[in-house]
Amino acid sequence: MIALEIKTIGNAATVTLPPQALALLNAKVGDTLYLIAVPEGVLLSPYSPELTRQMRAAEEIMREDKDVLRDICADGFSLDDKRKPQPDKSDLPDILTRWRALRAQGHDAEAERKRTEQSFLVPKAEIAGNDYDLSINRYEEVEDETMEYDPPALILERLARLEEELAEERKELAEMLQ
């Protein structure tokens, strides 16, 4: 047991966590900790209860022959330290809809999705073959976009014209200032 003293700084109350408390929490300075109400009182944890709930749902899916991988771009919260709710920027409703479709209709509901889409199915054997690495970039296919550029000679010609215009305008400005 580690005793923590509550101190006042301005209008806020603070608790300083000694190094051994950080070690027990597997946390470091700059990490976010969650204070969670549990039947026994409160729990201080570096793990998000929402993420834990999502991982439990993923574990249920993992029990099947195929696994779903999803590139979560936004969880409905801002990326700054305030983590303000932004429900219009969340991939979670779509994830829940797709998961429910999988549960109701089986894997046929997602089987046709390509690996270039935001979510897709991956055979469990393939994941096992990758030492259960669930990094989406290990399984997704990236479509390369071909960029067309003007020939270098044309770009240099445009640049020379711009430099000439700039020199003329600089000369006009200098004459106006004299």
N, CA and C of each residue as an Amber inpcrd file, in Angstrom:
protein
   534
   0.8460000  -1.1720000   0.0000000   0.0000000   0.0000000   0.0000000
   0.8950000   1.2400000   0.0000000   0.5070000   2.2070000  -0.8190000
   1.2330000   3.4640000  -0.8960000   0.2720000   4.5670000  -0.4640000
   0.6450000   5.3450000   0.5500000  -0.1930000   6.4530000   1.0120000
   0.0870000   7.6780000   0.1490000  -0.9740000   8.3300000  -0.2980000
  -0.8530000   9.5210000  -1.1270000  -1.4840000  10.6920000  -0.4000000
  -0.8190000  11.8240000  -0.4320000  -1.3200000  13.0240000   0.2310000
  -1.9680000  13.9300000  -0.8050000  -3.1650000  14.4290000  -0.4550000
  -3.8720000  15.3610000  -1.3370000  -3.4330000  16.7690000  -0.9520000
  -2.9650000  17.5280000  -1.9480000  -2.5110000  18.8950000  -1.7250000
  -3.3520000  19.8450000  -2.5730000  -3.3220000  21.1020000  -2.2110000
  -4.0590000  22.1150000  -2.9590000  -3.0840000  22.9760000  -3.7340000
  -3.3780000  23.1660000  -5.0140000  -2.6300000  24.1040000  -5.8560000
  -3.6790000  24.9970000  -6.5040000  -3.7550000  26.2270000  -6.0710000
  -4.7950000  27.1270000  -6.5720000  -6.1510000  26.6040000  -6.1470000
  -7.0650000  26.4570000  -7.1040000  -8.4060000  25.9450000  -6.8130000
  -8.5070000  24.4320000  -7.0220000  -7.4050000  23.7760000  -7.3340000
  -7.4360000  22.3500000  -7.6370000  -6.7720000  21.5410000  -6.5360000
  -7.2120000  20.3010000  -6.4140000  -6.5700000  19.3540000  -5.5030000
  -5.6790000  18.4530000  -6.3470000  -4.4880000  18.1550000  -5.8590000
  -3.5610000  17.3140000  -6.6130000  -3.0400000  16.1830000  -5.7420000
  -2.6250000  15.1360000  -6.4080000  -1.9790000  14.0010000  -5.7540000
  -0.7020000  13.7340000  -6.5330000   0.3930000  13.6370000  -5.8500000
   1.6620000  13.3190000  -6.4940000   1.8910000  11.8230000  -6.3800000
   2.1460000  11.1940000  -7.5180000   2.4080000   9.7530000  -7.5120000
   3.9130000   9.5170000  -7.4610000   4.3800000   8.8140000  -6.4390000
   5.8120000   8.5120000  -6.3620000   6.1930000   7.4860000  -7.4340000
   7.4900000   7.3590000  -7.7300000   7.9360000   6.4350000  -8.7770000
   7.4160000   5.0040000  -8.6120000   7.3390000   4.5060000  -7.3650000
   6.8700000   3.1330000  -7.1830000   5.3900000   2.9920000  -7.5520000
   4.5780000   4.0560000  -7.3630000   3.1660000   4.0120000  -7.7690000
   3.0670000   3.9930000  -9.2910000   3.9000000   4.8100000  -9.9510000
   3.9090000   4.8120000 -11.4160000   4.3120000   3.4420000 -11.9470000
   5.2810000   2.8190000 -11.2880000   5.7250000   1.4860000 -11.7140000
   4.5980000   0.4690000 -11.5580000   3.8600000   0.5380000 -10.4500000
   2.7370000  -0.3820000 -10.2370000   1.6480000  -0.1940000 -11.2920000
   1.4570000   1.0530000 -11.7260000   0.4400000   1.3580000 -12.7390000
   0.9540000   1.1420000 -14.1580000   2.2400000   0.8450000 -14.2820000
   2.8680000   0.7440000 -15.6000000   2.6270000   2.0370000 -16.3830000
   2.8500000   3.1620000 -15.7070000   2.5900000   4.4820000 -16.2960000
   3.8380000   5.3430000 -16.1810000   3.8510000   6.3900000 -16.9980000
   4.9640000   7.3420000 -16.9500000   4.3940000   8.7500000 -17.0680000
   5.2190000   9.7350000 -16.8090000   4.7930000  11.1250000 -16.8990000
   4.2750000  11.3870000 -18.3110000   3.1100000  12.0210000 -18.3910000
   2.5000000  12.3140000 -19.6870000   1.3930000  11.3400000 -20.0550000
   1.3480000  10.1510000 -19.4060000   0.2870000   9.1860000 -19.6770000
  -1.0290000   9.6910000 -19.0940000  -2.1300000   9.1510000 -19.5820000
  -3.4480000   9.4460000 -19.0380000  -3.8450000   8.3020000 -18.1260000
  -4.3340000   8.6250000 -16.9330000  -4.8400000   7.6250000 -16.0030000
  -6.3520000   7.8190000 -15.8840000  -7.0760000   6.7370000 -15.6490000
  -8.5220000   6.7740000 -15.5430000  -8.9320000   6.4160000 -14.1240000
  -9.7830000   7.2270000 -13.5290000 -10.3360000   6.9620000 -12.2110000
 -11.7040000   6.3420000 -12.4550000 -11.8610000   5.0760000 -12.1080000
 -13.0520000   4.3110000 -12.4580000 -13.7690000   3.8920000 -11.1870000
 -15.0850000   4.1420000 -11.1400000 -15.8960000   3.7170000 -10.0000000
 -16.1630000   2.2200000 -10.1260000 -15.8110000   1.4650000  -9.0910000
 -16.0590000   0.0240000  -9.0330000 -16.7930000  -0.2690000  -7.7260000
 -17.4300000  -1.4310000  -7.6000000 -18.1880000  -1.7190000  -6.3730000
 -17.3650000  -1.5620000  -5.0940000 -16.0620000  -1.8420000  -5.1700000
 -15.2050000  -1.7550000  -3.9830000 -14.7900000  -0.3200000  -3.6620000
 -15.0390000   0.6250000  -4.5440000 -14.6220000   2.0190000  -4.3530000
 -14.2240000   2.6280000  -5.6860000 -12.9450000   2.9550000  -5.8260000
 -12.4530000   3.5050000  -7.0960000 -11.1830000   2.7670000  -7.5000000
 -10.9160000   2.7950000  -8.7960000  -9.7450000   2.1420000  -9.3510000
  -9.0030000   3.1770000 -10.1910000  -7.7140000   3.2830000 -10.0050000
  -6.8720000   4.1530000 -10.8170000  -6.1510000   3.2470000 -11.8060000
  -6.3940000   3.4890000 -13.0930000  -5.8680000   2.5710000 -14.1020000
  -5.3740000   3.3350000 -15.3270000  -4.3080000   2.8390000 -15.9720000
  -3.8600000   3.4550000 -17.2240000  -4.6780000   2.9610000 -18.4190000
  -5.6390000   2.0640000 -18.1810000  -6.4110000   1.4680000 -19.2620000
  -7.7960000   2.0960000 -19.3450000  -8.1760000   2.4880000 -20.5310000
  -9.4730000   3.1010000 -20.7670000 -10.5750000   2.0580000 -20.6530000
 -11.6150000   2.3190000 -19.8540000 -12.7040000   1.3470000 -19.7590000
 -13.3860000   1.1450000 -21.1120000 -13.4910000   2.1850000 -21.9210000
 -14.1170000   2.0750000 -23.2400000 -13.2850000   1.1690000 -24.1430000
 -11.9670000   1.3620000 -24.1280000 -11.1040000   0.5200000 -24.9480000
 -11.1710000  -0.9300000 -24.4650000 -11.2260000  -1.1350000 -23.1700000
 -11.3280000  -2.4890000 -22.6200000 -12.6170000  -3.1460000 -23.1020000
 -13.7210000  -2.3930000 -23.1000000 -14.9950000  -2.9250000 -23.5820000
 -14.8840000  -3.3000000 -25.0580000 -14.2390000  -2.4410000 -25.8400000
 -14.0760000  -2.7140000 -27.2640000 -13.2070000  -3.9450000 -27.4880000
 -12.1660000  -4.0950000 -26.6830000 -11.2840000  -5.2500000 -26.8360000
 -12.0160000  -6.5460000 -26.4730000 -12.9050000  -6.4840000 -25.4860000
 -13.6920000  -7.6800000 -25.1500000 -14.5820000  -8.0710000 -26.3310000
 -15.1770000  -7.0760000 -26.9800000 -15.9940000  -7.3550000 -28.1680000
 -15.1230000  -7.9630000 -29.2610000 -13.9090000  -7.4460000 -29.4300000
 -12.9950000  -7.9860000 -30.4420000 -12.6130000  -9.4230000 -30.1130000
 -12.4270000  -9.7260000 -28.8290000 -12.0800000 -11.0890000 -28.4330000
 -13.1970000 -12.0690000 -28.7990000 -14.4590000 -11.6230000 -28.6620000
 -15.5790000 -12.4770000 -29.0610000 -15.4930000 -12.8040000 -30.5450000
 -15.1790000 -11.7960000 -31.3440000 -15.0650000 -12.0050000 -32.7870000
 -13.8860000 -12.9240000 -33.0790000 -12.7940000 -12.7840000 -32.3090000
 -11.5800000 -13.5660000 -32.5430000 -11.8140000 -15.0690000 -32.3350000
 -12.8640000 -15.4360000 -31.6280000 -13.1240000 -16.8520000 -31.3960000
 -13.5860000 -17.5600000 -32.6700000 -13.9870000 -16.7750000 -33.6520000
 -14.4570000 -17.3440000 -34.9170000 -13.2630000 -17.7440000 -35.7790000
 -13.5600000 -18.3290000 -36.9510000 -12.5190000 -18.7440000 -37.8840000
 -11.8220000 -17.5700000 -38.5310000 -12.5240000 -16.4670000 -38.6760000
 -11.9330000 -15.2900000 -39.3040000 -11.9850000 -14.1420000 -38.3140000
 -11.0860000 -13.2450000 -38.4710000 -11.0100000 -12.0960000 -37.5720000
 -11.2440000 -10.8320000 -38.3730000 -11.7880000  -9.8580000 -37.7160000
 -12.0550000  -8.5780000 -38.3570000 -10.9640000  -7.6110000 -37.9440000
 -10.3740000  -6.9650000 -38.9060000  -9.4330000  -5.8930000 -38.6080000
 -10.0610000  -4.5900000 -39.0470000  -9.8730000  -3.5750000 -38.2620000
 -10.4910000  -2.2920000 -38.5380000  -9.4730000  -1.2100000 -38.2440000
  -9.3240000  -0.2930000 -39.1700000  -8.4560000   0.8570000 -38.9670000
  -9.3120000   1.9490000 -38.3400000  -9.1380000   2.1560000 -37.0450000
  -9.9350000   3.1650000 -36.3520000  -9.2070000   4.4970000 -36.4740000
  -9.8100000   5.3960000 -37.2320000  -9.2020000   6.7080000 -37.4440000
  -9.6160000   7.6850000 -36.3590000 -10.8310000   7.5400000 -35.8530000
 -11.3250000   8.4780000 -34.8500000 -12.2380000   7.7440000 -33.8750000
 -12.0710000   8.0430000 -32.5870000 -12.8920000   7.3820000 -31.5690000
 -13.9810000   8.2920000 -31.0120000 -14.1690000   9.4630000 -31.6160000
 -15.2080000  10.3620000 -31.1570000 -14.7410000  11.3690000 -30.1200000
 -13.4240000  11.4600000 -29.9130000 -12.8730000  12.4170000 -28.9710000
 -11.7240000  13.1640000 -29.6390000 -11.4980000  14.4050000 -29.2090000
 -10.3970000  15.1840000 -29.7720000  -9.0710000  14.5480000 -29.3820000
  -8.0340000  14.8450000 -30.1410000  -6.7320000  14.2370000 -29.8840000
  -5.8780000  15.0320000 -28.9070000  -6.3640000  16.1790000 -28.4440000
  -5.5880000  16.9460000 -27.4720000  -5.7540000  16.3310000 -26.0810000
  -5.1170000  16.9320000 -25.1040000  -5.1500000  16.3580000 -23.7580000
  -6.5110000  16.4960000 -23.0780000  -7.4160000  17.3220000 -23.6230000
  -8.7420000  17.4830000 -23.0170000  -9.6960000  16.3730000 -23.4480000
  -9.4540000  15.7490000 -24.6060000 -10.2730000  14.6470000 -25.1180000
 -11.7580000  15.0080000 -25.1080000 -12.0750000  16.1490000 -25.7480000
 -13.4620000  16.6130000 -25.8180000 -14.2610000  15.6950000 -26.7350000
 -15.5110000  15.3880000 -26.3720000 -16.3430000  14.5360000 -27.2260000
 -16.5680000  15.1650000 -28.6070000 -16.4090000  14.3570000 -29.6340000
 -16.6800000  14.7480000 -31.0170000 -17.4130000  13.5850000 -31.6890000
 -18.6900000  13.3670000 -31.3100000 -19.4020000  12.1810000 -31.7990000
 -19.5460000  12.1210000 -33.3190000 -19.4980000  13.2760000 -33.9860000
 -19.6060000  13.2910000 -35.4440000 -18.3240000  12.8070000 -36.1160000
 -17.2500000  12.6460000 -35.3530000 -15.9640000  12.1930000 -35.8890000
 -15.5830000  10.8380000 -35.3030000 -16.5470000   9.9270000 -35.2390000
 -16.2840000   8.6350000 -34.6130000 -16.5230000   7.4940000 -35.5960000
 -15.5870000   6.5510000 -35.6290000 -15.7510000   5.3330000 -36.4150000
 -16.4950000   4.2630000 -35.6130000 -16.7000000   4.4850000 -34.3270000
 -17.2550000   3.4520000 -33.4650000 -18.6820000   3.0350000 -33.8390000
 -19.5940000   3.9660000 -34.2330000 -20.9320000   3.5060000 -34.6300000
 -20.8870000   2.5470000 -35.8280000 -20.0190000   2.8410000 -36.7990000
 -19.9010000   1.9540000 -37.9570000 -19.3400000   0.5950000 -37.5290000
 -18.3760000   0.6060000 -36.6210000 -17.8110000  -0.6510000 -36.1250000
 -18.8960000  -1.4860000 -35.4580000 -19.7160000  -0.8340000 -34.6290000
 -20.7910000  -1.5430000 -33.9320000 -21.8090000  -2.1060000 -34.9290000
 -22.1640000  -1.3290000 -35.9440000 -23.1080000  -1.7970000 -36.9680000
 -22.5510000  -3.0130000 -37.6930000 -21.2810000  -2.9510000 -38.0790000
 -20.6670000  -4.0770000 -38.7960000 -20.5460000  -5.3070000 -37.8920000
 -20.2200000  -5.0840000 -36.6290000 -20.1090000  -6.2000000 -35.6980000
 -21.4650000  -6.8750000 -35.5150000 -22.5270000  -6.0660000 -35.3770000
 -23.8740000  -6.6350000 -35.2260000 -24.2680000  -7.4200000 -36.4750000
 -23.9010000  -6.9010000 -37.6520000 -24.1910000  -7.6240000 -38.9000000
 -23.4450000  -8.9600000 -38.9240000 -22.2140000  -8.9590000 -38.4550000
 -21.4400000 -10.2130000 -38.3870000 -22.1200000 -11.2150000 -37.4630000
 -22.5840000 -10.7330000 -36.3200000 -23.2250000 -11.6260000 -35.3570000
 -24.5260000 -12.1700000 -35.9260000 -25.2930000 -11.3270000 -36.6220000
 -26.6070000 -11.7320000 -37.1190000 -26.5190000 -12.5430000 -38.4100000
 -25.6440000 -12.1420000 -39.3240000 -25.6160000 -12.7420000 -40.6530000
 -24.4070000 -13.6420000 -40.8770000 -23.5040000 -13.6920000 -39.9500000
 -22.2890000 -14.4770000 -40.1300000 -21.2850000 -13.6980000 -40.9570000
 -20.2080000 -14.3650000 -41.3050000 -19.1090000 -13.6930000 -41.9990000
 -19.4430000 -13.3020000 -43.4280000 -20.5520000 -13.8210000 -43.9610000
 -20.9440000 -13.4280000 -45.3210000 -21.2000000 -11.9280000 -45.4140000
 -21.6090000 -11.3170000 -44.3010000 -21.9040000  -9.8790000 -44.2980000
 -20.6670000  -9.0450000 -44.6160000 -19.4870000  -9.5410000 -44.3040000
 -18.2480000  -8.7820000 -44.5020000 -17.2850000  -9.4500000 -45.4860000
 -17.6070000 -10.6450000 -45.9340000 -16.6590000 -11.4440000 -46.7190000
 -16.2050000 -10.7760000 -48.0120000 -17.0380000  -9.9480000 -48.6030000
 -16.7100000  -9.3480000 -49.8960000 -15.8800000  -8.0710000 -49.7770000
 -15.6500000  -7.6060000 -48.5700000 -14.9070000  -6.3580000 -48.4080000
 -13.4290000  -6.5760000 -48.7500000 -12.8810000  -5.6280000 -49.4910000
 -11.4820000  -5.7230000 -49.9200000 -10.5630000  -5.2170000 -48.8160000
  -9.3220000  -5.5790000 -48.8930000  -8.3410000  -5.1530000 -47.8910000
  -7.9010000  -3.7100000 -48.0780000  -8.4860000  -3.0240000 -49.0200000
  -8.2300000  -1.5950000 -49.1790000  -9.2820000  -0.7800000 -48.4280000
 -10.3390000  -1.4470000 -47.9490000 -11.4040000  -0.7550000 -47.2240000
 -11.0110000  -0.6120000 -45.7590000 -11.8300000   0.1570000 -45.0320000
 -11.4650000   0.4660000 -43.6470000 -11.5870000  -0.7410000 -42.7230000
 -12.4590000  -1.6820000 -43.0460000 -12.5280000  -2.9220000 -42.2650000
 -12.6410000  -4.0870000 -43.2340000 -12.1090000  -5.2240000 -42.8220000
 -12.1180000  -6.4110000 -43.6680000 -11.8310000  -7.6340000 -42.8130000
 -12.1060000  -8.8040000 -43.3850000 -11.8580000 -10.0600000 -42.6850000
 -10.4840000 -10.6080000 -43.0370000  -9.8490000 -11.2190000 -42.0650000
  -8.5470000 -11.8610000 -42.2650000  -8.6500000 -13.2580000 -41.6640000
  -8.2430000 -14.2930000 -42.4050000  -8.2900000 -15.6450000 -41.8440000
  -7.4370000 -15.7490000 -40.5710000  -7.9630000 -16.4540000 -39.6000000
  -7.2660000 -16.6150000 -38.3250000  -5.8810000 -17.2330000 -38.5380000
  -5.7710000 -18.1570000 -39.4910000  -4.4840000 -18.8040000 -39.7630000
  -3.4330000 -17.7870000 -40.2140000  -3.8650000 -16.7870000 -40.9900000
  -2.9240000 -15.7510000 -41.4350000  -2.4360000 -14.9130000 -40.2600000
  -3.3460000 -14.6030000 -39.3480000  -2.9600000 -13.8330000 -38.1510000
  -2.0140000 -14.6650000 -37.2920000  -2.3120000 -15.9490000 -37.1200000
  -1.4380000 -16.8360000 -36.3510000  -0.0660000 -16.9200000 -37.0160000
  -0.0410000 -16.9390000 -38.3490000   1.2170000 -16.9810000 -39.0770000
   2.0600000 -15.7310000 -38.9050000   1.4320000 -14.6620000 -38.4940000
   2.1320000 -13.4030000 -38.2210000   2.3120000 -13.2010000 -36.7160000
   2.3900000 -14.2940000 -35.9560000   2.5740000 -14.2530000 -34.4910000
   1.5160000 -13.3930000 -33.7990000   0.2940000 -13.4340000 -34.3040000
  -0.8410000 -12.7250000 -33.7330000  -0.6230000 -11.2140000 -33.6830000
   0.1580000 -10.7220000 -34.6160000   0.3670000  -9.2750000 -34.7430000
  -0.8820000  -8.6900000 -35.3990000  -1.5950000  -7.8220000 -34.6790000
  -2.8320000  -7.2400000 -35.1940000  -2.6280000  -5.8510000 -35.7810000
  -1.4110000  -5.5090000 -36.1390000  -1.1560000  -4.2370000 -36.8010000
  -1.8280000  -4.2720000 -38.1610000  -2.7320000  -3.3440000 -38.3900000
  -3.5260000  -3.3820000 -39.6200000  -2.6600000  -3.2620000 -40.8620000
  -1.5360000  -2.5430000 -40.7610000  -0.6940000  -2.3720000 -41.9530000
  -0.0480000  -3.6890000 -42.3920000  -0.0640000  -4.6990000 -41.5420000
   0.4780000  -6.0080000 -41.9190000  -0.4770000  -6.7390000 -42.8720000
  -1.7680000  -6.3660000 -42.8430000  -2.7790000  -7.0920000 -43.6060000
  -3.4620000  -6.2640000 -44.6930000  -3.4710000  -4.9600000 -44.5430000
  -4.1830000  -4.1380000 -45.5190000  -3.3960000  -4.0050000 -46.8160000
  -4.1090000  -3.7300000 -47.8850000  -3.4960000  -3.4640000 -49.1760000
  -3.6150000  -1.9660000 -49.4240000  -2.5380000  -1.3730000 -49.8530000
  -2.5240000   0.0650000 -50.1100000  -2.4910000   0.2780000 -51.6160000
  -3.4340000   1.0780000 -52.0810000  -3.4660000   1.4000000 -53.5040000
  -2.6020000   2.6310000 -53.7260000  -1.5650000   2.4640000 -54.5250000
  -0.6830000   3.5870000 -54.8250000  -1.3420000   4.4890000 -55.8570000
  -1.3000000   5.7780000 -55.5900000  -1.8280000   6.7430000 -56.5410000
  -0.6780000   7.2500000 -57.3920000  -0.8770000   7.2210000 -58.7050000
   0.1440000   7.7220000 -59.6130000  -0.0590000   9.2180000 -59.7730000
   0.9740000   9.9580000 -59.4790000   0.9060000  11.4100000 -59.6100000
   1.5430000  11.8190000 -60.9340000   0.8750000  12.6910000 -61.6530000
   1.3780000  13.2070000 -62.9230000   1.9660000  14.5910000 -62.6660000
   3.1730000  14.7990000 -63.0700000   3.8280000  16.0870000 -62.9070000
   4.2190000  16.6310000 -64.2760000   4.2890000  17.9660000 -64.3570000
   4.7640000  18.5920000 -65.5820000   6.2520000  18.2880000 -65.7480000
   6.7280000  18.3270000 -66.9860000   8.1590000  18.0870000 -67.2040000
   8.9970000  19.1480000 -66.4770000  10.1670000  18.7730000 -65.9820000
  11.0200000  19.7210000 -65.2470000  11.3140000  20.9950000 -66.0360000
  11.5020000  20.8960000 -67.3480000  11.8030000  22.0840000 -68.1560000
  10.6490000  23.0880000 -68.0860000   9.4120000  22.6050000 -68.1270000
   8.2510000  23.4890000 -68.0510000   8.1590000  24.1410000 -66.6650000
   8.4350000  23.3880000 -65.6230000   8.4080000  23.9290000 -64.2600000
   9.4670000  25.0280000 -64.1170000  10.6660000  24.7870000 -64.6290000
  11.7320000  25.7980000 -64.5670000  11.3600000  27.0420000 -65.3590000
  10.6920000  26.8640000 -66.4910000  10.2600000  28.0080000 -67.3030000
   9.2550000  28.8670000 -66.5320000   8.2860000  28.2210000 -65.8670000
   7.3020000  28.9590000 -65.0580000   7.9910000  29.6820000 -63.9060000
   8.9390000  29.0250000 -63.2970000   9.6740000  29.6280000 -62.1830000
  10.4430000  30.8650000 -62.6570000  11.0710000  30.7790000 -63.8220000
  11.8110000  31.9320000 -64.3700000  10.8590000  33.0950000 -64.6170000
   9.6550000  32.8180000 -65.1740000   8.6640000  33.8790000 -65.4050000
   8.2350000  34.5290000 -64.0920000   8.0060000  33.7120000 -63.0800000
   7.6180000  34.2550000 -61.7830000   8.7220000  35.1260000 -61.1860000
   9.9600000  34.6930000 -61.3290000  11.0880000  35.4760000 -60.8190000
  11.1960000  36.8080000 -61.5560000  10.9420000  36.8030000 -62.8700000
  10.9740000  38.0500000 -63.6450000   9.8770000  38.9950000 -63.1710000
   8.6590000  38.4580000 -62.9650000   7.5450000  39.2940000 -62.4790000
   7.8780000  39.8680000 -61.1130000   8.4380000  39.0560000 -60.2530000
   8.8040000  39.5060000 -58.9170000   9.8590000  40.6070000 -58.9900000
  10.8470000  40.4540000 -59.8650000  11.8910000  41.4710000 -60.0200000
  11.2880000  42.7830000 -60.5170000  10.3430000  42.7170000 -61.4800000
   9.6920000  43.9240000 -61.9930000   8.8980000  44.6240000 -60.8960000
   8.1440000  43.8380000 -60.1060000   7.3480000  44.4330000 -59.0240000
   8.2400000  45.0240000 -57.9410000   9.3590000  44.3740000 -57.6420000
  10.3050000  44.9050000 -56.6660000  10.8710000  46.2310000 -57.1660000
  11.1820000  46.3220000 -58.4980000  11.7140000  47.5330000 -59.0870000
  10.6870000  48.6520000 -59.0090000   9.3980000  48.3480000 -59.3260000
   8.3410000  49.3410000 -59.2340000   8.1900000  49.8370000 -57.8000000
   8.2450000  48.9350000 -56.8450000   8.1180000  49.3030000 -55.4430000
   9.2650000  50.2070000 -55.0100000  10.4730000  49.8940000 -55.4420000
  11.6440000  50.7200000 -55.0920000  11.4920000  52.1100000 -55.6750000
  10.9810000  52.2250000 -56.9210000  10.7780000  53.5410000 -57.5450000
   9.7280000  54.3390000 -56.7900000   8.6770000  53.6520000 -56.2920000
   7.6210000  54.3440000 -55.5430000   8.1540000  54.8780000 -54.2140000
   9.1240000  54.1890000 -53.6380000   9.6550000  54.6100000 -52.3290000
  10.6780000  55.7210000 -52.4460000  11.1570000  56.0270000 -53.6530000
  12.1690000  57.0820000 -53.8160000  11.5470000  58.4210000 -54.0490000
